[in-house]
Amino acid sequence: MQLENERTPALVKGDAAFIERVYADDYIVTGANGVVRDKTAVLADMKSGAQTFESMTNDVDKVRVYGETAVVTGRATQKGQYKGQPSPSPTAFTRVYVRRNGQWQLVANASAATQ
C-alpha cells in the first residue's frame, strides 16, 4: 500500500526517479488506451512530456499477497493526456508487485476504461 500511495503523486509530478526505483526492469503496462509499453518507454514518455497527469486518484479495492507477489486491484480517476489524447477515465486496474532482493517492484499494470 505504501508504494501505491507514493505512486500517484509521483506520476502527477512526473517523478522519473520513482519510476526508476520502483518499476522493475521487465515492467510492462497495458493502458486503458490499448497501448502496451515497457519501463523504458514509460520513462521516455514521462521525460518528453508525451504523457502527463494533472490529477489522479486511486481507490484500492484489495491487496492480496501471495508470498513474494502482491496483486492490487481498484479503480482510478485521472485527468491527463498521452500523445495529445485525453487519458481514459475512470478506469479499473490490476497491478502486480514482486519482492526481489527485499524490495517490492511493480512488474505489471493493466487498466481498462469503465463507465
N, C-alpha and C positions, 0 to 999 in steps of 0.2 A: 504494500500500500504506500510505503514511503516513496518508492520510485514513481508510482502513478501520480502521487501528489506533487512531486517535483517535475514530472514530465510536462504537465500542462503549462505552467508559467515559462518553462524553458522553451517550448515551441512558440509561444506568443512573443517571447523576447528574441527569438532567433539564436538561441544559445547553442552554437555548434560544439562547444566543449562538452556539454551534457550528452549530446548525441555520440561524440567520440568515446566518452567514458561508459555510457550505459548500453548503447546499441552494440550487439555482437558483430564481429566482422562478417559473419554469414547471415546477418539480418535480412529479412525480406518482408515487404509490405505490399498488400493488395488494397489499394484505396477504394473508397466508395465510388470514385470516378472510373474504376476499372483499370487504372494504371498500376503496373507491378514494378517496384523499384527495389534496389538493394541499398545498403548503407552508403556506398559511395555516391549513388545518385541522389539520395536524400540530402546528404551533406552539400553536394553541388547545387541542388535546387535551393537549399536554405541560404547558402552563401551568395548566390547570384540574385536572389530575390524572386526566383521563379515560383517559389511557394512562400506565402506569408500568411500569418494569422493575426487578426485584430483582437479576437477574443475566442475563448474556448472554455467550456465546462464539461466535465466528465462525471457521470453518475455511475459508479461501480455497483453492479448488482451482486456479483460474487467473486471471491478469490478462492480458488481451490489449489491446494498444494499436494503434489504427488512426489514425495522425496525431494529430488533436486530440480523439479519442474513446478512452475506455478502458472495457472490459467486464470486470466482476468476477463470477465465479461461485463458489459454495461452499455450505456448509451452516451453519446456525446452531442453537444450542440456547439457549433463553431461558426465564426464569420471569418472568412479568409478567401484566398484565391490560389489557384495553381495554373501557371502559364496563362494568366489573364482570364481564366474561367472561375466563377464562384465555386467554392468548396461545397459539396453536397452537405446538407444539414437538415434535420438531425440524422444521426447515424447510429447503428448498433455496432459494437466492436467485440473482437476476441483478440487478446494479446497473450503471448506465451513467453515467459521468462524462464531461464535456466541458470542454476547456480554453478558457476565454473570457477575453480580456484578460490572459493569462498566469496565470490562476488556474483550478485544477480545481474544478468544481462538479458535485454529484450532480444529475442531471436525471431519472432514472427508477430505480425499485426495484420488483421483483416477487418475491413469495415464494409458495411452495406447501408445504403440510404434507406431511411424509414419514413413513414408518413405520420 
